[in-house]
Amino acid sequence: MKNLIILGAGTAGTMVANKLRPKLNTSEWNILLVDEDETHYYQPGFLFIPFEIYQPNDVIKPKRRFLPDGVELIIGKIDRVEAAENQVKLFDGRQLNYDYLVIATGTHPRPEETPGLEGEAWGDTVHDFYTFEGAVALADKLKNWPGGRMVVTIMEFPFKCPVAPLEFIFLADSYFTQKGMRDQVELTLATPLPGAFTKPVAEKHLSQMLADRDIKVVPDFYTEMVDTDTNVVMSYDEEEIPYDLLVTIPVNMGADFVDRSGLGDELNHVKVDKETFLSPHYNNIFALGDAAALPTSKAGSVAHFAVDIFTENFLEHIAGRPMTHRFDGHANCFIESGYGKGILIDFNYDVEPLPGKFPLPGIGPFELLTETRMNHWGKMAFRWIYWNLLLKGRPIPMVPAEMKMAGKELELIST
């Protein structure tokens, strides 16, 4: 009997279990899924909790509900992977032997990595929405916040769902407008990137949206520290941004056991081949989803498309054949822009977001790089798709793992 161990029962790990269980003979393969707790969070929904679009109960369900028969869920905290011994060690002393290992333990906010960010101000004048607890606390804060300078800061790349800071500040503009207090709120986005949209075509189509909504963008801002006594964010080149309410996207890092196991980069993301997800050092270790050090977005769509590619490759790999499928870095993201509208982007390792129609050329119904109500409804519909199709490994019609150029419009950008 062979053992496949999946570390992490989030999006990628759950999908792997559902995709592979029907394809691996139960008399020949055990599938073990290891996670620290039993609650599954719909993380894209955290964005909507502060603005009371979603309630907390809308984004949580039991992990066991999404696992197929024949997959054992083990609850425990991972100490380390002993790759040379093909063994996972848990802090409670349990040792799990594997023939193949999939690491899908995600990436997580680390506010402690930025001096001054944590402390008494956390949950008062300093908040995040990248955790369930943070989103709920921020919702409570915004209900009675009188206004002032709201600053959204991105501490460092990469982080999960890289469009979420833009979505948050767009929704904040809409939220305060609907409350009749937009003139009492100053909105600022501080980013280490050269702008809110860094790809030329997206910049051309979308950058004016922020100016039109009186949202200030501070580019090339690398945060060194936060002074919560004076309510100032300071960059390494001594630029200062004052705030009354700071909404931060903290440094994101992978699980600590990745570092202890010698499998990760400086941010504890697992080093793997960007097309096959196989470790460069161990022929039986893969990493998927946000846990993998891939040069593409850490987003749910990437996990979805990557798992589709991985499934076919894994079956070839365990049969001793070359892996013939290649992941192209495909990402597909709805950007909620407030006022009942949204934007859709579709891109990969080599092709930047382009305008056009998606998924059907000339028909859509979604428009790329264009703010529409249909894109908003696509975003809102995704929660049902996530719980009922994606997590369970079921096919999502007309959205293939490999990015398609059909329906996209090439543009020349003058320099």
Buried (B, 14 or more C-beta within 10 A) or exposed (E): EEBBBBBBBBBBBBBBBBBBBEEBEEEEBBBBBBBBEEEBBBBBBBBBBBBEBBEBEEBEBEBEEBBBEEBEBBBBBBBBBBBEEBBBBBEEEEEBEBBBBBBBBBBBBBBEBBEBBBEEBBBEBBBBBBBBEBBBBBBEBBEEBEBBBBBBBBBBBBBBBBBBBBBBBBBBBBBBBEBEEBEEBBBBBBBBBEBBBEBBBBBBBBBEBBEEBEBBBBEEBBBBBBBBEEBBBBBEEEBEBBBBBBBBBBBBBBBBBBBBBEBBEEBBBBBBBBBBBBBEEBEBBBBBBBBBBBEBBBBBBBBBBBBBBBBBBBBBBBEEEEBEBEBBBBBBBBBBBBBEBBBBBBBBBEBBBBBBBBBEEEEBEBBBBBBBEBBBBBBBEBBEBBBEBBBBBEEEEEBEBEBBEEBBEEEEEEE
